[in-house]
Amino acid sequence: WEQRMAQKIYKYFNGKYVENIDDIAINRFFTFCRFKENGEMYSDKYIKEIYILVKNVMQKAVYKRYIPYNPMEFGFKRPKGNIPQPTDRLMDKDDLKRLLCAIEKYPRFNTVIPILLLTGMRIGELLGLYWTDIDFENNIIHIRRAVADRYIELTPGNYVKRGVHLTNTKTVMSIRDLPVCRQVTDILRIWLIYRDLPENTKWRKRIEGKDNLNLVFPNFYGNITDYKTLYDSLRDMLKAEGLENCGILFHKLRHNYATDLLSAGVDISVVSKMLGHKDIKTTANTYA
C-alpha cells in the first residue's frame, strides 16, 4: 500500500525539480490522484496519507534549503476523498454472529476478536499489552504502548521495513486506563491458562527465551506479533470458514464497540476518552 502510494507521487512529479513545484502544481497533483482508474474516488484516509507524505517531503526540502518555504503551508487546502457512511464502517450483526461461532476452533482469534469487540482497542494497542497492564481485580486495562512497523535507513532517504517494535501509542490521549467488563478479564485468564498448557510448552520456552513472557500476545516464535501477519492469518481463517466476503476487519470491531456505546446512551465525551481519541470531533465525525 505504501509502495503504491509512493509510486503515484513519483509518477506525477518524476523529472520535476522541487523548486519548480509550487502550490498550483500541487493542486493539480491532488486533482490527478483523487480518482481511481475506474472513476471512483479514493478514500479520504488515502488522500490524507498522501497529503502528509508530500507535505513532509516539501518540509524536508525547506530544511535542506532547496526551497525557501513550503508551498503547502500558505492557503493550500487538502481536497477530500470518499468518506464512507458510519454504517459502512460497521460489521454486520449476522456476520459477527457467524464469526464468533467460527473462531471457537482458533484459540488466538477466540481471544483477540472478542477483546477488540468489547474494548474498542486498536490492534496495535492490544498486541502491545503486557500482563502487568491487566488489573484483574479492578477490571482495568492500562494502555501504555503499541506495536508499530520498524523502519531502517539503508541509504540516505531509502527506508525499508524490518519487522515491528513496541513504541508509543498513536497520540498522548491514547495512553489511558480502560475500564472493561468482567468478561474481558475472564477471556484473558483463559488465554493465560492456554499459554501454559503442557502441549504449549515449546511455545512458552520460545517466549521465555526471547524474554517476552510479559507480552500478552507474543507470536508462535515468542517474538512481538506483527499485526500484518495476524491480518494474513485472519484472511486465511475467514477463507477456511467461508467468511471471506463478509468484510471482516479488526478495526471494524472498534467501530462496533463505539457505536454500541453511543446507541446505549453513553455520553460522546466518555466514548471519545474510551477510544483514546485526541479530539472529540474525531469521535463525532466518525461514529456519531
Secondary structure, 3 states (H helix, E strand, C coil): CHHHHHHHHHHHHCCCCHHHCCHHHHHHHHHHHCECCCCCECEHHHHHHHHHHHHHHHHHHHHCCCCCCCHHHCCCCCCCCECCCHHHHCCCHHHHHHHHHHHHHCCCHHHHHHHHHHHCCCHHHHHCCEHHHEECCCCEEEECCEEEEEEEEEECCEEEEEEEEEECCCCHHHCEEEECCHHHHHHHHHHHHHHCCHHHHHHHHHHHHCCCCCECCCCCCCCCCCHHHHHHHHHHHHHHCCCCCCCCCHHHHHHHHHHHHHHCCCCHHHHHHHHCCCCHHHHHHHCC
